[in-house]
Amino acid sequence: MYASSATVLKNLGKGAANTILSMGGSCIPAWTASPSVTDLTIGGGCITLSAATDIDLLDNNASALSFDSTGKAGIIDIVTTNCSEGVTMSGTLGVTGVLTATGGLAGGAIDIGASTITTTGLISGGSLDIDNVLIDGTTIGHTCDTDLLTLGNATLLAKGTVTVGVCGTGHDVKFFGCEAGAYMLYDESEEQLEIRGAAADAATSTGKLLLSTALTNINACDVIGSINFQAPAEAGGTDAVAIAAGIRAVAQATFTCAVNATDLIFYTGHSEAAAERFRFTSQNEIGIAGANYGNDGQVLTSGGAGAAVAWEDGSGSDISVRVTNSAVQSICCGAWEAVEFDTERFDTDSMHCNSCNTTQLKAVTAGVYVISGTIGIAGNATGQRDVRIMLGGSTEIAHQSFTDLGSVNQNMNITTIWKFSACEYVTLEVYQDSTGALSTTRYPSSYPEFSMAKILG
């Protein structure tokens, strides 16, 4: 029963199957199979869709529904003012068309737990903004710089600094080579960088480090490659934080198709930034503290503790003297007598004087010398004959004795090696006790002779 007017009551017949009672446009109740609902507003609660429930929302043209925040432009406005969960689904939301949210998805995070968002198509329509991280096409960036990381053609390009780990917590970083077994590894547990060659058994199967330059016009003094050693965090500052040592390859001329002259130079610091100490040149020279290559015949010698090495005259150098006597000399009996020499066969360092101190050979240049003497003395069967080399006229540094003598002339030889300070001298002395004076003998090509030759610095 229903009131059709203020004074009239009417009855409504039983409706057909699957119809619903609704109010018509003239406010007359009627049974209808397709009710029309313009707005559906639910306040103070939530709509919960279970997995067993399918709800198809279509507009009058059987198209997908569009939702906005006002309910005016779209077909349906869902209001959940007092529902903190928003729209809660325990099943699956299936969208066969396009899901459009003109007002955005707002109100909190979208949490899918351990589930996966899967799409067979592309997520498109602009940039994906995740906490200021932008992913767009082949680039990954930030809102202030959109192409920090570029992926394309199997290449990874990082526009900014790449950091692995943090201070105190590191990680291994490994780059593989083309051949099996080859790689470069920074091993964080060993705190070292390793470059390993390929596993193949070949001459080239070794770790390789190449230092190169992009210069296209190499000139003299250009550095081709450099390895430096430094303690930049040293608290002492100044010299302590300067380059302490280094190895550099330095060009020695303008490079051409036929020229690549390069010196390998070693630097060390003592109380300053590292300076040049030693070099190997492109011409197989050895330089000391710069371009000091010494002279022909010199040898590299140590200066001892606290002193630098230096080029010194060696056995092949021309520091030597050889003298003889143009006349015989009478040697008295029972006393040592220095032999006189008045003729020089050669003298390269002013080591002898033919007119003053003729018995002496002087080491003008300090060093190690070999000293030799040869003297002949007239024959006599009585007594013995001795020869010796004296340093400074007072210190005997070599002695030779001869006994069981016959009546023939006696030739005596003596040789020793001695290290001299500058300007020290030696003499050759003879002794005989035949009861009378004996004369020296001469053989012009070989004796009497006295000689010195420098063999070491």
Order of alpha helices (4+ residues) and beta strands (2+ residues): beta-beta-beta-beta-beta-beta-beta-beta-beta-beta-beta-beta-beta-beta-beta-beta-beta-beta-beta-beta-beta-beta-beta-beta-beta-beta-beta-beta-beta-beta-beta-beta-beta
